[in-house]
């Protein structure tokens, strides 16, 4: 099985945020600008955290 890359993780996170954000906008819970900001922050933070987790797991393997 292929390893998941940070690009794939970022794309998946972006799609999930857009789906949930679209629902929240439709319900009136959030504005479009807030969803865009959340997506931008997530696209920076999630791959960073994912990369750290993968690096630490590789370092622990014998």
C-alpha angles and dihedrals in degrees: 000000000000121000116248112248126219089247091058091047091049091050092049093048091048092052093048092049091049092051095047092039092051090052091049091049090050091052091047094243095120138020122236092250091057092052091050090051093049091049092050093050092046092050088058100039103040098056089044092054092042091053092050092050093049092047093050092048091051091048091053096052113102 
